[in-house]
Amino acid sequence: IDHAGRVKAILDAYPGAAKVLDAKGLLPLQRALLHGAEWEVVKLLIDAFPSALWYPFLPCAPMQGQFRTLVGLRPFHMACSLKYELSFLFLLLAESQDSIVSAPSHRVHNKAQSR
C-alpha cells in the first residue's frame, strides 16, 4: 500500500486521528508537510480535519535546523518555506484560502513622513 492508502486506512479506522498531536505537539498535517508528503496524503488529512489549516506550527519541543524557521507558520506558509512544487502550493492554496492572512506589518518609522 502507498502512503495515501495507509493514511486512508488509518483515517477510516480512526477518523479522529487527524486531530491527534504527536509527542512534539504537531498535527499529522504538519508532520506530513515536514516529511515531504505527496498531495494525496495532505488532502486526506485536510478532509479529515479542515481546521488543521488554521493551526500554526508550534512544536512543544525544540526543533533542529531548518524547522526552527517554521515556528508560527500555518500549513500553507510551511509548504512555501519547505519549497514544495508550485502545483502543490496551488492545490494547498485552494484548500486554505480562508486561513491565509498577511504577516503582521512591521513598519519602519520614516522621519520624512512624520514632518
NORRAPE-V972787 format. One line per field, one symbol per residue. ss: DSSP state (2 for helix, 1 for strand, 0 for the rest). psi: psi as a letter, one per 30 degrees, with the letter a starting at -180 (. if undefined). burial: b if it has 9 or more other ideal C-beta (glycine too) atoms within 8 Angstrom, else e. Layout:
ss: ???
psi: ???
burial: ???
This chain:
ss: 0022222222222022222000000002222222000022222222220222220000000000222222000022222220000222222222222220000000000000000
psi: kleeeeeeeeeeeiffeffkkafggkleeeeeeeghkleeeeeeeeefifffffkljikfkkllbffeffkfkleeeeeefghlleeeeeeeeefgeffklllkkikkkjeeff.
burial: eebbebbbbbbeeeeebbeeebeebbbbbbbbbbeebebebbbbbbebbeebbebebebeeebeeebbebbebbbbbbbbbbebeeebbebbbebbeebbeeeeeeeeeeeeeee
